[in-house]
Amino acid sequence: MHTDQKKKLLIDRLCRAEGQVRALRTKLGRDEVTDCKAFMSQIKAARSALKRASEQYVLHHIHRCQHLPSGERDKQIEEALSILASD
C-alpha cells in the first residue's frame, strides 16, 4: 500500500477514536449516561481504536526504517516495539 494511503488510513482511524471520545464527553457532560455497562463499553472501544492506531503506526514506522543503516534501523525498531509493548 502506498505511503499516502497508509497515512490516510491512520488519520481516519484517529478521527474515529476522536469521535468516540467526543461522544463520551458530550454524554457525560449532559448527564445522559444511564447505562454504566454501555458507557464503559464505549470507553473500551475508544481505547481499542487508539491501540490499533498505534500498532498501525509502528508497522508503518518499521517499514520506513528499512532504508536506515543497520544500527540506526535496529535502534528505531527496538524503541518503537518497546513503546508498543508497554501499552
PyMOL Python script that loads the backbone (N, CA, C, O; Angstrom):
from pymol import cmd

cmd.read_pdbstr("""\
ATOM      1  N   MET A   1       0.846  -1.180   0.000  1.00  0.00           N
ATOM      2  CA  MET A   1       0.000   0.000   0.000  1.00  0.00           C
ATOM      3  C   MET A   1       0.889   1.241   0.000  1.00  0.00           C
ATOM      4  O   MET A   1       1.922   1.269   0.670  1.00  0.00           O
ATOM      5  N   HIS A   2       0.497   2.241  -0.733  1.00  0.00           N
ATOM      6  CA  HIS A   2       1.250   3.481  -0.864  1.00  0.00           C
ATOM      7  C   HIS A   2       1.273   4.227   0.470  1.00  0.00           C
ATOM      8  O   HIS A   2       0.316   4.145   1.240  1.00  0.00           O
ATOM      9  N   THR A   3       2.349   4.948   0.745  1.00  0.00           N
ATOM     10  CA  THR A   3       2.525   5.677   1.999  1.00  0.00           C
ATOM     11  C   THR A   3       1.387   6.661   2.256  1.00  0.00           C
ATOM     12  O   THR A   3       0.914   6.769   3.388  1.00  0.00           O
ATOM     13  N   ASP A   4       0.940   7.379   1.227  1.00  0.00           N
ATOM     14  CA  ASP A   4      -0.158   8.329   1.414  1.00  0.00           C
ATOM     15  C   ASP A   4      -1.450   7.621   1.813  1.00  0.00           C
ATOM     16  O   ASP A   4      -2.232   8.147   2.605  1.00  0.00           O
ATOM     17  N   GLN A   5      -1.670   6.429   1.266  1.00  0.00           N
ATOM     18  CA  GLN A   5      -2.857   5.664   1.645  1.00  0.00           C
ATOM     19  C   GLN A   5      -2.771   5.208   3.092  1.00  0.00           C
ATOM     20  O   GLN A   5      -3.761   5.260   3.822  1.00  0.00           O
ATOM     21  N   LYS A   6      -1.595   4.763   3.509  1.00  0.00           N
ATOM     22  CA  LYS A   6      -1.397   4.341   4.894  1.00  0.00           C
ATOM     23  C   LYS A   6      -1.621   5.516   5.846  1.00  0.00           C
ATOM     24  O   LYS A   6      -2.248   5.372   6.895  1.00  0.00           O
ATOM     25  N   LYS A   7      -1.101   6.667   5.464  1.00  0.00           N
ATOM     26  CA  LYS A   7      -1.268   7.864   6.287  1.00  0.00           C
ATOM     27  C   LYS A   7      -2.748   8.217   6.409  1.00  0.00           C
ATOM     28  O   LYS A   7      -3.217   8.546   7.499  1.00  0.00           O
ATOM     29  N   LYS A   8      -3.483   8.151   5.308  1.00  0.00           N
ATOM     30  CA  LYS A   8      -4.908   8.466   5.336  1.00  0.00           C
ATOM     31  C   LYS A   8      -5.662   7.467   6.213  1.00  0.00           C
ATOM     32  O   LYS A   8      -6.546   7.863   6.973  1.00  0.00           O
ATOM     33  N   LEU A   9      -5.326   6.177   6.118  1.00  0.00           N
ATOM     34  CA  LEU A   9      -5.978   5.174   6.952  1.00  0.00           C
ATOM     35  C   LEU A   9      -5.727   5.436   8.435  1.00  0.00           C
ATOM     36  O   LEU A   9      -6.629   5.286   9.260  1.00  0.00           O
ATOM     37  N   LEU A  10      -4.506   5.826   8.765  1.00  0.00           N
ATOM     38  CA  LEU A  10      -4.176   6.127  10.154  1.00  0.00           C
ATOM     39  C   LEU A  10      -4.932   7.365  10.631  1.00  0.00           C
ATOM     40  O   LEU A  10      -5.470   7.379  11.739  1.00  0.00           O
ATOM     41  N   ILE A  11      -4.972   8.387   9.811  1.00  0.00           N
ATOM     42  CA  ILE A  11      -5.719   9.605  10.172  1.00  0.00           C
ATOM     43  C   ILE A  11      -7.196   9.280  10.347  1.00  0.00           C
ATOM     44  O   ILE A  11      -7.828   9.762  11.287  1.00  0.00           O
ATOM     45  N   ASP A  12      -7.753   8.471   9.453  1.00  0.00           N
ATOM     46  CA  ASP A  12      -9.157   8.072   9.571  1.00  0.00           C
ATOM     47  C   ASP A  12      -9.417   7.323  10.875  1.00  0.00           C
ATOM     48  O   ASP A  12     -10.421   7.561  11.546  1.00  0.00           O
ATOM     49  N   ARG A  13      -8.513   6.423  11.227  1.00  0.00           N
ATOM     50  CA  ARG A  13      -8.662   5.655  12.473  1.00  0.00           C
ATOM     51  C   ARG A  13      -8.609   6.588  13.683  1.00  0.00           C
ATOM     52  O   ARG A  13      -9.387   6.431  14.624  1.00  0.00           O
ATOM     53  N   LEU A  14      -7.700   7.550  13.658  1.00  0.00           N
ATOM     54  CA  LEU A  14      -7.612   8.517  14.764  1.00  0.00           C
ATOM     55  C   LEU A  14      -8.861   9.400  14.837  1.00  0.00           C
ATOM     56  O   LEU A  14      -9.317   9.746  15.927  1.00  0.00           O
ATOM     57  N   CYS A  15      -9.399   9.754  13.695  1.00  0.00           N
ATOM     58  CA  CYS A  15     -10.636  10.556  13.672  1.00  0.00           C
ATOM     59  C   CYS A  15     -11.798   9.785  14.283  1.00  0.00           C
ATOM     60  O   CYS A  15     -12.614  10.357  15.005  1.00  0.00           O
ATOM     61  N   ARG A  16     -11.877   8.490  13.997  1.00  0.00           N
ATOM     62  CA  ARG A  16     -12.943   7.673  14.591  1.00  0.00           C
ATOM     63  C   ARG A  16     -12.788   7.621  16.105  1.00  0.00           C
ATOM     64  O   ARG A  16     -13.766   7.763  16.839  1.00  0.00           O
ATOM     65  N   ALA A  17     -11.572   7.419  16.566  1.00  0.00           N
ATOM     66  CA  ALA A  17     -11.331   7.378  18.012  1.00  0.00           C
ATOM     67  C   ALA A  17     -11.673   8.724  18.643  1.00  0.00           C
ATOM     68  O   ALA A  17     -12.265   8.782  19.720  1.00  0.00           O
ATOM     69  N   GLU A  18     -11.299   9.791  17.970  1.00  0.00           N
ATOM     70  CA  GLU A  18     -11.613  11.134  18.462  1.00  0.00           C
ATOM     71  C   GLU A  18     -13.121  11.331  18.551  1.00  0.00           C
ATOM     72  O   GLU A  18     -13.617  11.902  19.522  1.00  0.00           O
ATOM     73  N   GLY A  19     -13.840  10.867  17.558  1.00  0.00           N
ATOM     74  CA  GLY A  19     -15.299  10.967  17.571  1.00  0.00           C
ATOM     75  C   GLY A  19     -15.911  10.181  18.714  1.00  0.00           C
ATOM     76  O   GLY A  19     -16.862  10.638  19.348  1.00  0.00           O
ATOM     77  N   GLN A  20     -15.368   8.996  18.983  1.00  0.00           N
ATOM     78  CA  GLN A  20     -15.860   8.193  20.094  1.00  0.00           C
ATOM     79  C   GLN A  20     -15.641   8.912  21.423  1.00  0.00           C
ATOM     80  O   GLN A  20     -16.537   8.948  22.267  1.00  0.00           O
ATOM     81  N   VAL A  21     -14.470   9.474  21.606  1.00  0.00           N
ATOM     82  CA  VAL A  21     -14.161  10.182  22.851  1.00  0.00           C
ATOM     83  C   VAL A  21     -15.041  11.428  22.988  1.00  0.00           C
ATOM     84  O   VAL A  21     -15.540  11.723  24.073  1.00  0.00           O
ATOM     85  N   ARG A  22     -15.225  12.147  21.897  1.00  0.00           N
ATOM     86  CA  ARG A  22     -16.073  13.344  21.918  1.00  0.00           C
ATOM     87  C   ARG A  22     -17.505  12.977  22.313  1.00  0.00           C
ATOM     88  O   ARG A  22     -18.130  13.680  23.107  1.00  0.00           O
ATOM     89  N   ALA A  23     -18.023  11.882  21.761  1.00  0.00           N
ATOM     90  CA  ALA A  23     -19.381  11.449  22.097  1.00  0.00           C
ATOM     91  C   ALA A  23     -19.485  11.074  23.576  1.00  0.00           C
ATOM     92  O   ALA A  23     -20.480  11.386  24.231  1.00  0.00           O
ATOM     93  N   LEU A  24     -18.463  10.407  24.095  1.00  0.00           N
ATOM     94  CA  LEU A  24     -18.449  10.060  25.515  1.00  0.00           C
ATOM     95  C   LEU A  24     -18.455  11.312  26.388  1.00  0.00           C
ATOM     96  O   LEU A  24     -19.208  11.407  27.358  1.00  0.00           O
ATOM     97  N   ARG A  25     -17.606  12.266  26.027  1.00  0.00           N
ATOM     98  CA  ARG A  25     -17.508  13.511  26.790  1.00  0.00           C
ATOM     99  C   ARG A  25     -18.831  14.261  26.765  1.00  0.00           C
ATOM    100  O   ARG A  25     -19.267  14.790  27.788  1.00  0.00           O
ATOM    101  N   THR A  26     -19.464  14.308  25.610  1.00  0.00           N
ATOM    102  CA  THR A  26     -20.743  15.010  25.470  1.00  0.00           C
ATOM    103  C   THR A  26     -21.819  14.346  26.321  1.00  0.00           C
ATOM    104  O   THR A  26     -22.551  15.026  27.040  1.00  0.00           O
ATOM    105  N   LYS A  27     -21.914  13.027  26.241  1.00  0.00           N
ATOM    106  CA  LYS A  27     -22.919  12.310  27.040  1.00  0.00           C
ATOM    107  C   LYS A  27     -22.709  12.545  28.527  1.00  0.00           C
ATOM    108  O   LYS A  27     -23.659  12.779  29.273  1.00  0.00           O
ATOM    109  N   LEU A  28     -21.470  12.480  28.939  1.00  0.00           N
ATOM    110  CA  LEU A  28     -21.166  12.683  30.357  1.00  0.00           C
ATOM    111  C   LEU A  28     -21.476  14.111  30.774  1.00  0.00           C
ATOM    112  O   LEU A  28     -22.061  14.332  31.835  1.00  0.00           O
ATOM    113  N   GLY A  29     -21.095  15.077  29.960  1.00  0.00           N
ATOM    114  CA  GLY A  29     -21.346  16.488  30.262  1.00  0.00           C
ATOM    115  C   GLY A  29     -22.829  16.828  30.344  1.00  0.00           C
ATOM    116  O   GLY A  29     -23.226  17.711  31.104  1.00  0.00           O
ATOM    117  N   ARG A  30     -23.636  16.138  29.573  1.00  0.00           N
ATOM    118  CA  ARG A  30     -25.082  16.389  29.562  1.00  0.00           C
ATOM    119  C   ARG A  30     -25.839  15.495  30.538  1.00  0.00           C
ATOM    120  O   ARG A  30     -27.070  15.487  30.550  1.00  0.00           O
ATOM    121  N   ASP A  31     -25.118  14.756  31.342  1.00  0.00           N
ATOM    122  CA  ASP A  31     -25.723  13.797  32.278  1.00  0.00           C
ATOM    123  C   ASP A  31     -26.636  12.804  31.573  1.00  0.00           C
ATOM    124  O   ASP A  31     -27.699  12.450  32.082  1.00  0.00           O
ATOM    125  N   GLU A  32     -26.212  12.365  30.405  1.00  0.00           N
ATOM    126  CA  GLU A  32     -27.000  11.427  29.613  1.00  0.00           C
ATOM    127  C   GLU A  32     -26.530   9.986  29.774  1.00  0.00           C
ATOM    128  O   GLU A  32     -27.017   9.096  29.077  1.00  0.00           O
ATOM    129  N   VAL A  33     -25.595   9.751  30.679  1.00  0.00           N
ATOM    130  CA  VAL A  33     -25.099   8.394  30.890  1.00  0.00           C
ATOM    131  C   VAL A  33     -26.025   7.695  31.875  1.00  0.00           C
ATOM    132  O   VAL A  33     -26.064   8.025  33.060  1.00  0.00           O
ATOM    133  N   THR A  34     -26.765   6.727  31.360  1.00  0.00           N
ATOM    134  CA  THR A  34     -27.708   5.997  32.218  1.00  0.00           C
ATOM    135  C   THR A  34     -27.343   4.525  32.323  1.00  0.00           C
ATOM    136  O   THR A  34     -27.854   3.816  33.191  1.00  0.00           O
ATOM    137  N   ASP A  35     -26.474   4.069  31.458  1.00  0.00           N
ATOM    138  CA  ASP A  35     -26.092   2.661  31.429  1.00  0.00           C
ATOM    139  C   ASP A  35     -24.582   2.548  31.567  1.00  0.00           C
ATOM    140  O   ASP A  35     -23.842   2.795  30.615  1.00  0.00           O
ATOM    141  N   CYS A  36     -24.134   2.176  32.748  1.00  0.00           N
ATOM    142  CA  CYS A  36     -22.697   2.082  33.035  1.00  0.00           C
ATOM    143  C   CYS A  36     -22.017   1.102  32.086  1.00  0.00           C
ATOM    144  O   CYS A  36     -20.940   1.387  31.564  1.00  0.00           O
ATOM    145  N   LYS A  37     -22.637  -0.038  31.866  1.00  0.00           N
ATOM    146  CA  LYS A  37     -22.026  -1.057  31.016  1.00  0.00           C
ATOM    147  C   LYS A  37     -21.825  -0.526  29.590  1.00  0.00           C
ATOM    148  O   LYS A  37     -20.762  -0.726  29.002  1.00  0.00           O
ATOM    149  N   ALA A  38     -22.825   0.140  29.041  1.00  0.00           N
ATOM    150  CA  ALA A  38     -22.725   0.681  27.686  1.00  0.00           C
ATOM    151  C   ALA A  38     -21.659   1.774  27.621  1.00  0.00           C
ATOM    152  O   ALA A  38     -20.889   1.836  26.663  1.00  0.00           O
ATOM    153  N   PHE A  39     -21.615   2.629  28.632  1.00  0.00           N
ATOM    154  CA  PHE A  39     -20.636   3.715  28.666  1.00  0.00           C
ATOM    155  C   PHE A  39     -19.221   3.151  28.727  1.00  0.00           C
ATOM    156  O   PHE A  39     -18.338   3.598  27.996  1.00  0.00           O
ATOM    157  N   MET A  40     -19.008   2.163  29.602  1.00  0.00           N
ATOM    158  CA  MET A  40     -17.677   1.559  29.727  1.00  0.00           C
ATOM    159  C   MET A  40     -17.307   0.794  28.460  1.00  0.00           C
ATOM    160  O   MET A  40     -16.135   0.749  28.086  1.00  0.00           O
ATOM    161  N   SER A  41     -18.284   0.197  27.802  1.00  0.00           N
ATOM    162  CA  SER A  41     -18.011  -0.489  26.533  1.00  0.00           C
ATOM    163  C   SER A  41     -17.543   0.505  25.487  1.00  0.00           C
ATOM    164  O   SER A  41     -16.660   0.194  24.687  1.00  0.00           O
ATOM    165  N   GLN A  42     -18.124   1.697  25.483  1.00  0.00           N
ATOM    166  CA  GLN A  42     -17.704   2.730  24.535  1.00  0.00           C
ATOM    167  C   GLN A  42     -16.291   3.212  24.850  1.00  0.00           C
ATOM    168  O   GLN A  42     -15.511   3.485  23.938  1.00  0.00           O
ATOM    169  N   ILE A  43     -15.963   3.318  26.120  1.00  0.00           N
ATOM    170  CA  ILE A  43     -14.601   3.699  26.509  1.00  0.00           C
ATOM    171  C   ILE A  43     -13.613   2.635  26.031  1.00  0.00           C
ATOM    172  O   ILE A  43     -12.559   2.963  25.486  1.00  0.00           O
ATOM    173  N   LYS A  44     -13.956   1.365  26.235  1.00  0.00           N
ATOM    174  CA  LYS A  44     -13.075   0.284  25.778  1.00  0.00           C
ATOM    175  C   LYS A  44     -12.912   0.314  24.262  1.00  0.00           C
ATOM    176  O   LYS A  44     -11.825   0.042  23.752  1.00  0.00           O
ATOM    177  N   ALA A  45     -13.979   0.641  23.540  1.00  0.00           N
ATOM    178  CA  ALA A  45     -13.901   0.714  22.074  1.00  0.00           C
ATOM    179  C   ALA A  45     -12.958   1.835  21.648  1.00  0.00           C
ATOM    180  O   ALA A  45     -12.183   1.665  20.707  1.00  0.00           O
ATOM    181  N   ALA A  46     -13.015   2.967  22.325  1.00  0.00           N
ATOM    182  CA  ALA A  46     -12.124   4.088  22.009  1.00  0.00           C
ATOM    183  C   ALA A  46     -10.674   3.702  22.303  1.00  0.00           C
ATOM    184  O   ALA A  46      -9.780   3.989  21.506  1.00  0.00           O
ATOM    185  N   ARG A  47     -10.446   3.062  23.424  1.00  0.00           N
ATOM    186  CA  ARG A  47      -9.090   2.612  23.765  1.00  0.00           C
ATOM    187  C   ARG A  47      -8.568   1.624  22.732  1.00  0.00           C
ATOM    188  O   ARG A  47      -7.407   1.686  22.328  1.00  0.00           O
ATOM    189  N   SER A  48      -9.432   0.721  22.312  1.00  0.00           N
ATOM    190  CA  SER A  48      -9.056  -0.267  21.311  1.00  0.00           C
ATOM    191  C   SER A  48      -8.709   0.402  19.984  1.00  0.00           C
ATOM    192  O   SER A  48      -7.755   0.004  19.316  1.00  0.00           O
ATOM    193  N   ALA A  49      -9.478   1.411  19.605  1.00  0.00           N
ATOM    194  CA  ALA A  49      -9.213   2.134  18.352  1.00  0.00           C
ATOM    195  C   ALA A  49      -7.849   2.821  18.420  1.00  0.00           C
ATOM    196  O   ALA A  49      -7.099   2.810  17.443  1.00  0.00           O
ATOM    197  N   LEU A  50      -7.531   3.409  19.553  1.00  0.00           N
ATOM    198  CA  LEU A  50      -6.225   4.054  19.706  1.00  0.00           C
ATOM    199  C   LEU A  50      -5.099   3.023  19.706  1.00  0.00           C
ATOM    200  O   LEU A  50      -4.025   3.271  19.157  1.00  0.00           O
ATOM    201  N   LYS A  51      -5.343   1.883  20.313  1.00  0.00           N
ATOM    202  CA  LYS A  51      -4.333   0.821  20.321  1.00  0.00           C
ATOM    203  C   LYS A  51      -4.075   0.341  18.894  1.00  0.00           C
ATOM    204  O   LYS A  51      -2.923   0.155  18.502  1.00  0.00           O
ATOM    205  N   ARG A  52      -5.126   0.143  18.126  1.00  0.00           N
ATOM    206  CA  ARG A  52      -4.952  -0.279  16.737  1.00  0.00           C
ATOM    207  C   ARG A  52      -4.212   0.793  15.937  1.00  0.00           C
ATOM    208  O   ARG A  52      -3.399   0.470  15.071  1.00  0.00           O
ATOM    209  N   ALA A  53      -4.487   2.046  16.220  1.00  0.00           N
ATOM    210  CA  ALA A  53      -3.787   3.131  15.522  1.00  0.00           C
ATOM    211  C   ALA A  53      -2.302   3.100  15.861  1.00  0.00           C
ATOM    212  O   ALA A  53      -1.464   3.286  14.979  1.00  0.00           O
ATOM    213  N   SER A  54      -1.971   2.868  17.116  1.00  0.00           N
ATOM    214  CA  SER A  54      -0.555   2.820  17.492  1.00  0.00           C
ATOM    215  C   SER A  54       0.136   1.627  16.839  1.00  0.00           C
ATOM    216  O   SER A  54       1.279   1.739  16.396  1.00  0.00           O
ATOM    217  N   GLU A  55      -0.542   0.493  16.778  1.00  0.00           N
ATOM    218  CA  GLU A  55       0.034  -0.679  16.121  1.00  0.00           C
ATOM    219  C   GLU A  55       0.258  -0.407  14.626  1.00  0.00           C
ATOM    220  O   GLU A  55       1.298  -0.748  14.063  1.00  0.00           O
ATOM    221  N   GLN A  56      -0.737   0.209  14.013  1.00  0.00           N
ATOM    222  CA  GLN A  56      -0.643   0.534  12.593  1.00  0.00           C
ATOM    223  C   GLN A  56       0.528   1.490  12.346  1.00  0.00           C
ATOM    224  O   GLN A  56       1.272   1.327  11.379  1.00  0.00           O
ATOM    225  N   TYR A  57       0.687   2.473  13.213  1.00  0.00           N
ATOM    226  CA  TYR A  57       1.777   3.426  13.036  1.00  0.00           C
ATOM    227  C   TYR A  57       3.133   2.747  13.215  1.00  0.00           C
ATOM    228  O   TYR A  57       4.057   3.012  12.446  1.00  0.00           O
ATOM    229  N   VAL A  58       3.269   1.880  14.215  1.00  0.00           N
ATOM    230  CA  VAL A  58       4.546   1.201  14.443  1.00  0.00           C
ATOM    231  C   VAL A  58       4.920   0.351  13.229  1.00  0.00           C
ATOM    232  O   VAL A  58       6.082   0.333  12.820  1.00  0.00           O
ATOM    233  N   LEU A  59       3.949  -0.349  12.653  1.00  0.00           N
ATOM    234  CA  LEU A  59       4.242  -1.132  11.450  1.00  0.00           C
ATOM    235  C   LEU A  59       4.713  -0.225  10.315  1.00  0.00           C
ATOM    236  O   LEU A  59       5.670  -0.544   9.610  1.00  0.00           O
ATOM    237  N   HIS A  60       4.039   0.893  10.149  1.00  0.00           N
ATOM    238  CA  HIS A  60       4.431   1.863   9.126  1.00  0.00           C
ATOM    239  C   HIS A  60       5.845   2.377   9.397  1.00  0.00           C
ATOM    240  O   HIS A  60       6.659   2.482   8.480  1.00  0.00           O
ATOM    241  N   HIS A  61       6.126   2.691  10.645  1.00  0.00           N
ATOM    242  CA  HIS A  61       7.429   3.205  11.052  1.00  0.00           C
ATOM    243  C   HIS A  61       8.527   2.173  10.765  1.00  0.00           C
ATOM    244  O   HIS A  61       9.595   2.521  10.263  1.00  0.00           O
ATOM    245  N   ILE A  62       8.259   0.919  11.085  1.00  0.00           N
ATOM    246  CA  ILE A  62       9.251  -0.135  10.855  1.00  0.00           C
ATOM    247  C   ILE A  62       9.579  -0.242   9.368  1.00  0.00           C
ATOM    248  O   ILE A  62      10.742  -0.386   8.990  1.00  0.00           O
ATOM    249  N   HIS A  63       8.564  -0.172   8.545  1.00  0.00           N
ATOM    250  CA  HIS A  63       8.813  -0.232   7.097  1.00  0.00           C
ATOM    251  C   HIS A  63       9.629   0.973   6.618  1.00  0.00           C
ATOM    252  O   HIS A  63      10.484   0.842   5.742  1.00  0.00           O
ATOM    253  N   ARG A  64       9.361   2.140   7.196  1.00  0.00           N
ATOM    254  CA  ARG A  64      10.113   3.338   6.809  1.00  0.00           C
ATOM    255  C   ARG A  64      11.560   3.263   7.250  1.00  0.00           C
ATOM    256  O   ARG A  64      12.423   3.888   6.634  1.00  0.00           O
ATOM    257  N   CYS A  65      11.846   2.515   8.303  1.00  0.00           N
ATOM    258  CA  CYS A  65      13.204   2.416   8.846  1.00  0.00           C
ATOM    259  C   CYS A  65      14.104   1.508   8.021  1.00  0.00           C
ATOM    260  O   CYS A  65      15.311   1.474   8.256  1.00  0.00           O
ATOM    261  N   GLN A  66      13.562   0.783   7.078  1.00  0.00           N
ATOM    262  CA  GLN A  66      14.336  -0.200   6.326  1.00  0.00           C
ATOM    263  C   GLN A  66      15.515   0.414   5.561  1.00  0.00           C
ATOM    264  O   GLN A  66      16.511  -0.264   5.308  1.00  0.00           O
ATOM    265  N   HIS A  67      15.403   1.669   5.202  1.00  0.00           N
ATOM    266  CA  HIS A  67      16.483   2.308   4.436  1.00  0.00           C
ATOM    267  C   HIS A  67      17.621   2.825   5.319  1.00  0.00           C
ATOM    268  O   HIS A  67      18.665   3.216   4.796  1.00  0.00           O
ATOM    269  N   LEU A  68      17.450   2.836   6.620  1.00  0.00           N
ATOM    270  CA  LEU A  68      18.475   3.342   7.536  1.00  0.00           C
ATOM    271  C   LEU A  68      19.631   2.358   7.659  1.00  0.00           C
ATOM    272  O   LEU A  68      19.468   1.167   7.395  1.00  0.00           O
ATOM    273  N   PRO A  69      20.797   2.854   8.058  1.00  0.00           N
ATOM    274  CA  PRO A  69      21.907   1.933   8.352  1.00  0.00           C
ATOM    275  C   PRO A  69      21.472   0.955   9.450  1.00  0.00           C
ATOM    276  O   PRO A  69      20.665   1.303  10.312  1.00  0.00           O
ATOM    277  N   SER A  70      22.001  -0.246   9.416  1.00  0.00           N
ATOM    278  CA  SER A  70      21.501  -1.319  10.289  1.00  0.00           C
ATOM    279  C   SER A  70      21.469  -0.949  11.774  1.00  0.00           C
ATOM    280  O   SER A  70      20.498  -1.272  12.458  1.00  0.00           O
ATOM    281  N   GLY A  71      22.490  -0.291  12.282  1.00  0.00           N
ATOM    282  CA  GLY A  71      22.497   0.078  13.702  1.00  0.00           C
ATOM    283  C   GLY A  71      21.369   1.034  14.057  1.00  0.00           C
ATOM    284  O   GLY A  71      20.676   0.845  15.057  1.00  0.00           O
ATOM    285  N   GLU A  72      21.191   2.051  13.241  1.00  0.00           N
ATOM    286  CA  GLU A  72      20.127   3.029  13.475  1.00  0.00           C
ATOM    287  C   GLU A  72      18.760   2.380  13.271  1.00  0.00           C
ATOM    288  O   GLU A  72      17.830   2.630  14.038  1.00  0.00           O
ATOM    289  N   ARG A  73      18.640   1.548  12.239  1.00  0.00           N
ATOM    290  CA  ARG A  73      17.380   0.859  11.958  1.00  0.00           C
ATOM    291  C   ARG A  73      16.984  -0.014  13.147  1.00  0.00           C
ATOM    292  O   ARG A  73      15.838   0.020  13.596  1.00  0.00           O
ATOM    293  N   ASP A  74      17.935  -0.790  13.649  1.00  0.00           N
ATOM    294  CA  ASP A  74      17.649  -1.678  14.778  1.00  0.00           C
ATOM    295  C   ASP A  74      17.231  -0.883  16.008  1.00  0.00           C
ATOM    296  O   ASP A  74      16.317  -1.277  16.732  1.00  0.00           O
ATOM    297  N   LYS A  75      17.906   0.238  16.237  1.00  0.00           N
ATOM    298  CA  LYS A  75      17.580   1.087  17.386  1.00  0.00           C
ATOM    299  C   LYS A  75      16.165   1.645  17.253  1.00  0.00           C
ATOM    300  O   LYS A  75      15.390   1.608  18.208  1.00  0.00           O
ATOM    301  N   GLN A  76      15.829   2.159  16.077  1.00  0.00           N
ATOM    302  CA  GLN A  76      14.496   2.728  15.839  1.00  0.00           C
ATOM    303  C   GLN A  76      13.412   1.664  16.021  1.00  0.00           C
ATOM    304  O   GLN A  76      12.393   1.915  16.665  1.00  0.00           O
ATOM    305  N   ILE A  77      13.629   0.506  15.467  1.00  0.00           N
ATOM    306  CA  ILE A  77      12.642  -0.573  15.555  1.00  0.00           C
ATOM    307  C   ILE A  77      12.488  -1.038  16.999  1.00  0.00           C
ATOM    308  O   ILE A  77      11.373  -1.249  17.474  1.00  0.00           O
ATOM    309  N   GLU A  78      13.616  -1.197  17.695  1.00  0.00           N
ATOM    310  CA  GLU A  78      13.572  -1.619  19.093  1.00  0.00           C
ATOM    311  C   GLU A  78      12.805  -0.611  19.950  1.00  0.00           C
ATOM    312  O   GLU A  78      12.000  -1.004  20.794  1.00  0.00           O
ATOM    313  N   GLU A  79      13.047   0.675  19.742  1.00  0.00           N
ATOM    314  CA  GLU A  79      12.334   1.705  20.503  1.00  0.00           C
ATOM    315  C   GLU A  79      10.834   1.668  20.211  1.00  0.00           C
ATOM    316  O   GLU A  79      10.018   1.758  21.128  1.00  0.00           O
ATOM    317  N   ALA A  80      10.472   1.535  18.934  1.00  0.00           N
ATOM    318  CA  ALA A  80       9.066   1.504  18.550  1.00  0.00           C
ATOM    319  C   ALA A  80       8.363   0.292  19.175  1.00  0.00           C
ATOM    320  O   ALA A  80       7.260   0.417  19.707  1.00  0.00           O
ATOM    321  N   LEU A  81       8.997  -0.861  19.109  1.00  0.00           N
ATOM    322  CA  LEU A  81       8.405  -2.068  19.675  1.00  0.00           C
ATOM    323  C   LEU A  81       8.314  -1.993  21.192  1.00  0.00           C
ATOM    324  O   LEU A  81       7.356  -2.488  21.786  1.00  0.00           O
ATOM    325  N   SER A  82       9.306  -1.375  21.817  1.00  0.00           N
ATOM    326  CA  SER A  82       9.288  -1.206  23.267  1.00  0.00           C
ATOM    327  C   SER A  82       8.108  -0.335  23.708  1.00  0.00           C
ATOM    328  O   SER A  82       7.421  -0.644  24.681  1.00  0.00           O
ATOM    329  N   ILE A  83       7.894   0.737  22.987  1.00  0.00           N
ATOM    330  CA  ILE A  83       6.768   1.624  23.313  1.00  0.00           C
ATOM    331  C   ILE A  83       5.453   0.881  23.124  1.00  0.00           C
ATOM    332  O   ILE A  83       4.558   0.963  23.965  1.00  0.00           O
ATOM    333  N   LEU A  84       5.344   0.162  22.029  1.00  0.00           N
ATOM    334  CA  LEU A  84       4.127  -0.595  21.751  1.00  0.00           C
ATOM    335  C   LEU A  84       3.889  -1.664  22.816  1.00  0.00           C
ATOM    336  O   LEU A  84       2.754  -1.859  23.251  1.00  0.00           O
ATOM    337  N   ALA A  85       4.933  -2.346  23.234  1.00  0.00           N
ATOM    338  CA  ALA A  85       4.810  -3.416  24.222  1.00  0.00           C
ATOM    339  C   ALA A  85       4.424  -2.883  25.596  1.00  0.00           C
ATOM    340  O   ALA A  85       3.821  -3.600  26.394  1.00  0.00           O
ATOM    341  N   SER A  86       4.766  -1.639  25.874  1.00  0.00           N
ATOM    342  CA  SER A  86       4.455  -1.072  27.196  1.00  0.00           C
ATOM    343  C   SER A  86       3.004  -0.665  27.325  1.00  0.00           C
ATOM    344  O   SER A  86       2.572  -0.250  28.400  1.00  0.00           O
ATOM    345  N   ASP A  87       2.248  -0.775  26.253  1.00  0.00           N
ATOM    346  CA  ASP A  87       0.843  -0.385  26.256  1.00  0.00           C
ATOM    347  C   ASP A  87      -0.019  -1.363  26.989  1.00  0.00           C
ATOM    348  O   ASP A  87      -1.232  -1.171  27.079  1.00  0.00           O
TER     349      ASP A  87
END
""", "prot")
cmd.dss("prot")
cmd.show_as("cartoon", "prot")
cmd.util.cbc("prot")
cmd.orient("prot")
